């Protein structure tokens, strides 16, 4: 959470991702850093015991929320690489 708020302070949009067992800690950290309404994404805990497939699945499940936090509503509007 601290990293996300540091990026935001520097003018860089960020989407902090935490596990759901850290909601209270995450909200407290954001408030202490001056971001009482900081939006973040929480994935289901645990993640440490997941294999690559499990991590990929959690990331795919979180992706819509990450895009929402970043304000990306339509990927088709993004420039092609």
C-alpha positions, 0 to 999 in steps of 0.5 A: 500500500505504501508503494502505491501511495508513493507513486500517487504522490509522485503523480504516477497512477498506481493500483496497489494489490493486497491479499484480502486478509490485509484490508484493515492494515491496507486501509490504515496504511493508506490513511497514515500516508494521507490517502483515506479514500485510496482505492486498491485491489484485494485478491483471495489469500493465500497466494504464497502456496499457489503454483504458477497456474494459481497465481495466473488465475488470481491475477486474471480475476483481479484484472478488471478491478485493477483496470477500474482503479486505473480508470481504464474502461475500454482496452480498445482505446489503448494505443497498439504496441 
